[in-house]
Amino acid sequence: MRTVLVLIALGSSTAFADATKGAALYQANCSACHGAELDGNGPAGAALQPKPPSFKDAAFWKDRDESAVKAAIKNGKPGTAMMAFAHLPDADISAIVTYLVASKPQ
């Protein structure tokens, strides 16, 4: 239900479609480490050091913009377990970021 409310708040049908697609892609590719609720508490993430960040934490977003998040998804993040998802089309990475941005704290 929360995801639906966030998506409705996006306003445009394009943003809604991207976030809906992004939610499905996130669940398929990211939730094992970052958690189904975007909180950094995925089952695989429990064993990782450093722990995956929570996308619900305002501190995560403080020094990051959408392009930085896209780059981390596409290229991975050195020094962490975050692998590159360069196999995903840019449109899919953008959809995931749209979903994450729609879910971030206001």
Contact map, one row per residue, 1 for C-alpha under 8 A:
1111100000000000000000000000000000000000000000000000000000000000000000000000000000000000000000000000000000
1111110000000000000000000000000000000000000000000000000000000000000000000000000000000000000000000000000000
1111111000000000000000000000000000000000000000000000000000000000000000000000000000000000000000000000001000
1111111100000000000000000000000000000000000000000000000000000000000000000000000000000000000000000000000000
1111111110000000000000000000000000000000000000000000000000000000000000000000000000000000000000000000000000
0111111111000000000000000000000000000000000000000000000000000000000000000000000000000000000000000000011000
0011111111100011001100000000000000000000000000000000000000000000000000000000000000000000000000000000010000
0001111111100001000000000000000000000000000000000000000000000000000000000000000000000000000000000000000000
0000111111100000000000000000000000000000000000000000000000000000000000000000000000000000000000000000000000
0000011111110011000000000000000000000000000000000000000000000000000000000000000000000000000000000000010000
0000001111111011000000000000000000000000000000000000000000000000000000000000000000000000000000000000000000
0000000001111111000000000000000000000000000000000000000000000000000000000000000000000000000000000000000000
0000000000111111100000000000000000000000000000000000000000000000000000000000000000000000000000000000000000
0000000000011111110000000000000000000000000000000000000000000000000000000000000000000000000000000000000000
0000001001111111111000000000000000000000000000000000000000000000000000000000000000000000000000000100000000
0000001101111111111100000000000000000000000000000000000000000000000000000000000000000000000000000000000000
0000000000001111111110000000000000000000000000000000000000000000000000000000000000000000000000000000000000
0000000000000111111111000000000000000000000000000000000000000000000000000000000000000000000001110110000000
0000001000000011111111100000000000000000000000000000000000000000000000000000000000000000000000110110010000
0000001000000001111111110000000000000000000000000000000000000000000000000000000000000000000000100010000000
0000000000000000111111111000000000000000000000000000000000000000000000000000000000000000000100110000000000
0000000000000000011111111100000000000000000000000000000000000000000000000000000000000000000111111110000000
0000000000000000001111111110000000000000000000000000000000000000000000000000000000000000000000110010000000
0000000000000000000111111111000000000000000000000000000000000000000000000000000000000000000000000000000000
0000000000000000000011111111110000000000000000000000000000000000000000000000000000000000000100110000000000
0000000000000000000001111111111000000000000000000000000000000000000000000000000000000000000000010000000000
0000000000000000000000111111111100010000000000000000000000000000000000000000000000000000000000000000000000
0000000000000000000000011111111000000000000000000000000000000000000000000000000000000000000000000000000000
0000000000000000000000001111111100000000000000000000000000000000000000000000000000000000000000000000000000
0000000000000000000000001111111111100000000000000000000000000000000000000000000000000000000000000000000000
0000000000000000000000000111111111111100010000000000000000000000000000000000000000000000000000000000000000
0000000000000000000000000010111111110000011110000000000000000000000000000000000000000000000000000000000000
0000000000000000000000000000011111100001111111000001000000000000000000000000000000000000000000000000000000
0000000000000000000000000000011111111111110010000001110000000000000000000000000000000000000000000000000000
0000000000000000000000000000011111111111111010000000000000000000000000000000000000000000000000000000000000
0000000000000000000000000010001101111110110000000000000000000000000000000000000000000000000000000000000000
0000000000000000000000000000001001111111000000000000000000000000000000000000000000000000000000000000000000
0000000000000000000000000000001001111111100000000000011100000000000000000000000000000000000000000000000000
0000000000000000000000000000000001111111110000000000111110000000000000000000000000000000000000000000000000
0000000000000000000000000000000011101111110010000011111000000000000000000000000000000000000000000000000000
0000000000000000000000000000000011110111111011000001010000000000000000000000000000000000000000000000000000
0000000000000000000000000000001111110011111111000000000000000000000000000000000000000000000000000000000000
0000000000000000000000000000000110100000111111000000000000000000000000000000000000000000000000000000000000
0000000000000000000000000000000110000000011111110000000000000000000000000000000000000000000000000000000000
0000000000000000000000000000000111100001111111110011000000000000000000000000000000000000000000000000000000
0000000000000000000000000000000010000000111111110010000000000000000000000000000000000000000000000000000000
0000000000000000000000000000000000000000000111111010000000000000000000000000000000000000000000000000000000
0000000000000000000000000000000000000000000111111111000000000000000000000000000010000000000000000000000000
0000000000000000000000000000000000000000000000111111000000000000000000000000000110000000000000000000000000
0000000000000000000000000000000000000000000000011111000000000000000000000000000110000000000000000000000000
0000000000000000000000000000000000000001000011111111100000000000000000000000000000000000000000000000000000
0000000000000000000000000000000011000001100010011111110000000000000000000000000000000000000000000000000000
0000000000000000000000000000000001000011000000000011111010010000000000000000000000000000000000000000000000
0000000000000000000000000000000001000111100000000001111110010000000000000000000000000000000000000000000000
0000000000000000000000000000000000000111000000000000111111011000000000000000000000000000000000000001001100
0000000000000000000000000000000000000110000000000000011111010000000000000000000000000000000000000000001110
0000000000000000000000000000000000000010000000000000111111111000000000000000000000000000000000000000000110
0000000000000000000000000000000000000000000000000000001111111100000000000000000000000000000000000000000110
0000000000000000000000000000000000000000000000000000000011111110000000000000000000000000000000000000000000
0000000000000000000000000000000000000000000000000000111111111111000000000000000000000000000000000000000000
0000000000000000000000000000000000000000000000000000001011111111100000000000000000000000000000000000000100
0000000000000000000000000000000000000000000000000000000001111111000000000000000000000000000000000000000000
0000000000000000000000000000000000000000000000000000000000111111100000000000000000000000000000000000000000
0000000000000000000000000000000000000000000000000000000000011111110110000000000000000000000000000000000000
0000000000000000000000000000000000000000000000000000000000001011111110000000000000000000000000000000000000
0000000000000000000000000000000000000000000000000000000000000001111111000000000000000000000000001000100000
0000000000000000000000000000000000000000000000000000000000000000111111100000000000000000000000000000000000
0000000000000000000000000000000000000000000000000000000000000001111111110000000000000000000000000000000000
0000000000000000000000000000000000000000000000000000000000000001111111111000000000000000000000001000000000
0000000000000000000000000000000000000000000000000000000000000000011111111100000000000000000011001000000000
0000000000000000000000000000000000000000000000000000000000000000001111111111000000000000000000000000000000
0000000000000000000000000000000000000000000000000000000000000000000111111111100001010000000000000000000000
0000000000000000000000000000000000000000000000000000000000000000000011111111100001111100000010000000000000
0000000000000000000000000000000000000000000000000000000000000000000001111111000000011111000010000000000000
0000000000000000000000000000000000000000000000000000000000000000000000111111100000111100000000000000000000
0000000000000000000000000000000000000000000000000000000000000000000000111111110001111000000000000000000000
0000000000000000000000000000000000000000000000000000000000000000000000011011111111110000000000000000000000
0000000000000000000000000000000000000000000000000000000000000000000000000001111111000000000000000000000000
0000000000000000000000000000000000000000000000000000000000000000000000000000111110000000000000000000000000
0000000000000000000000000000000000000000000000001100000000000000000000000000111111000000000000000000000000
0000000000000000000000000000000000000000000000011100000000000000000000000000111111100000000000000000000000
0000000000000000000000000000000000000000000000000000000000000000000000011001110111110000000000000000000000
0000000000000000000000000000000000000000000000000000000000000000000000001011100011111000000000000000000000
0000000000000000000000000000000000000000000000000000000000000000000000011111100001111100000000000000000000
0000000000000000000000000000000000000000000000000000000000000000000000001111000000111111000000000000000000
0000000000000000000000000000000000000000000000000000000000000000000000001110000000011111100000000000000000
0000000000000000000000000000000000000000000000000000000000000000000000000100000000001111100000000000000000
0000000000000000000000000000000000000000000000000000000000000000000000000100000000001111110110000000000000
0000000000000000000000000000000000000000000000000000000000000000000000000000000000000111111110000000000000
0000000000000000000000000000000000000000000000000000000000000000000000000000000000000001111111000000000000
0000000000000000000000000000000000000000000000000000000000000000000000000000000000000000111111100000000000
0000000000000000000011001000000000000000000000000000000000000000000000000000000000000001111111110000000000
0000000000000000000001000000000000000000000000000000000000000000000001001100000000000001111111111000000000
0000000000000000010001000000000000000000000000000000000000000000000001000000000000000000011111111100000000
0000000000000000011111101000000000000000000000000000000000000000000000000000000000000000001111111110000000
0000000000000000011011101100000000000000000000000000000000000000000000000000000000000000000111111111000000
0000000000000000000001000000000000000000000000000000000000000000010011000000000000000000000011111111100000
0000000000000010011001000000000000000000000000000000000000000000000000000000000000000000000001111111110000
0000000000000000011101100000000000000000000000000000000000000000000000000000000000000000000000111111111000
0000000000000000000000000000000000000000000000000000001000000000000000000000000000000000000000011111111100
0000000000000000000000000000000000000000000000000000000000000000010000000000000000000000000000001111111100
0000011001000000001000000000000000000000000000000000000000000000000000000000000000000000000000000111111100
0010010000000000000000000000000000000000000000000000001100000000000000000000000000000000000000000011111110
0000000000000000000000000000000000000000000000000000001111001000000000000000000000000000000000000001111111
0000000000000000000000000000000000000000000000000000000111000000000000000000000000000000000000000000001111
0000000000000000000000000000000000000000000000000000000000000000000000000000000000000000000000000000000111
